[in-house]
């Protein structure tokens, strides 16, 4: 899956976050909307 496909899934609300990711986001006071915005509008600074 490439970044365009990931962004498309986010925009269409066709994805799931793991329980672990949800717990960590809650601990860090990060909202689902913040994560979505970062993925859709952010840039890849390093590819592996």
Backbone bond lengths (Angstrom), bond angles and torsions (degrees), N, CA, C in turn:
res aa  C-N    CA-C-N  psi(-1)  N-CA   C-N-CA  omega(-1)  CA-C   N-CA-C  phi
1 X - - - 1.452 - - 1.533 107.30 -
2 X 1.329 116.30 130.81 1.459 119.71 178.55 1.531 110.45 -99.00
3 X 1.325 116.40 174.71 1.461 121.02 -173.99 1.528 112.10 -62.95
4 X 1.333 117.86 -33.75 1.473 119.84 178.46 1.525 110.09 -63.69
5 X 1.306 117.18 -42.78 1.460 120.92 178.84 1.534 110.89 -64.56
6 X 1.311 116.06 -39.61 1.465 119.98 178.30 1.524 109.98 -63.68
7 X 1.335 116.82 -46.44 1.466 120.71 178.81 1.524 111.04 -60.73
8 X 1.334 116.98 -41.27 1.464 120.76 178.71 1.526 111.12 -61.77
9 X 1.320 117.31 -40.88 1.470 121.15 177.70 1.524 110.92 -64.09
10 X 1.321 116.66 -41.77 1.464 120.43 178.94 1.528 109.56 -61.99
11 X 1.322 116.58 -48.11 1.469 120.95 -178.58 1.518 112.13 -61.51
12 X 1.331 116.80 -34.81 1.464 121.37 -179.14 1.533 112.22 -89.55
13 X 1.327 117.13 2.07 1.460 123.21 -178.04 1.531 111.21 55.20
14 X 1.337 114.96 43.18 1.467 121.13 -179.60 1.525 109.64 -116.50
15 X 1.317 115.10 61.88 1.455 121.26 177.69 1.517 108.72 -153.26
16 X 1.316 115.81 164.64 1.455 121.90 177.16 1.518 108.12 -131.35
17 X 1.315 115.91 142.85 1.459 121.22 173.07 1.518 108.02 -99.89
18 X 1.311 116.49 142.36 1.463 120.10 178.74 1.524 109.86 -68.55
19 X 1.308 115.55 158.64 1.457 121.02 177.15 1.524 110.23 -58.55
20 X 1.318 116.25 -40.22 1.466 121.28 179.15 1.530 110.78 -60.81
21 X 1.319 117.25 -46.19 1.468 121.01 179.74 1.526 110.82 -63.20
22 X 1.316 117.07 -40.59 1.459 120.78 178.39 1.526 111.52 -63.34
23 X 1.333 116.54 -41.93 1.455 120.65 178.90 1.528 111.22 -63.69
24 X 1.336 117.13 -44.43 1.463 120.38 -179.74 1.525 110.98 -65.65
25 X 1.321 117.31 -40.70 1.465 120.28 178.49 1.528 110.04 -61.93
26 X 1.320 117.00 -43.07 1.463 121.40 178.86 1.530 110.83 -61.84
27 X 1.326 116.90 -43.52 1.467 121.08 178.45 1.528 111.39 -59.85
28 X 1.325 116.04 -34.02 1.466 121.13 -175.59 1.523 112.98 -97.62
29 X 1.338 115.94 7.73 1.467 121.77 179.97 1.527 111.95 56.15
30 X 1.332 115.31 44.35 1.456 122.00 177.62 1.528 107.58 -108.49
31 X 1.314 116.23 127.77 1.460 121.64 -178.21 1.523 111.12 -91.06
32 X 1.324 115.83 154.36 1.462 122.01 178.08 1.525 110.44 -53.52
33 X 1.319 116.83 -40.57 1.463 121.30 -179.26 1.524 111.74 -64.20
34 X 1.330 116.86 -34.16 1.465 120.90 177.15 1.527 110.93 -65.13
35 X 1.314 116.03 -42.68 1.467 121.31 179.44 1.522 109.95 -64.91
36 X 1.332 116.15 -46.47 1.466 120.33 179.28 1.530 110.94 -59.58
37 X 1.332 116.46 -44.97 1.467 120.68 -179.50 1.528 110.47 -61.70
38 X 1.316 116.86 -43.16 1.467 120.50 -179.63 1.527 111.34 -62.40
39 X 1.314 117.11 -40.38 1.463 120.28 -179.41 1.528 110.77 -70.27
40 X 1.328 116.73 -44.58 1.468 120.13 -176.70 1.528 112.12 -70.81
41 X 1.331 117.41 -39.93 1.462 120.66 -172.31 1.530 114.03 -105.72
42 X 1.317 117.01 -8.53 1.458 120.08 -178.06 1.516 111.75 -77.95
43 X 1.306 114.74 177.17 1.457 119.78 177.73 1.524 109.32 -126.92
44 X 1.313 115.04 150.01 1.463 121.24 177.24 1.521 106.60 -80.82
45 X 1.339 116.19 123.54 1.456 118.84 -178.51 1.531 111.70 -99.85
46 X 1.332 116.36 -16.65 1.450 119.93 176.11 1.512 109.37 -157.71
47 X 1.317 115.69 129.74 1.463 119.96 176.43 1.508 109.01 -105.73
48 X 1.302 115.00 144.28 1.470 119.72 -179.39 1.508 109.50 -97.89
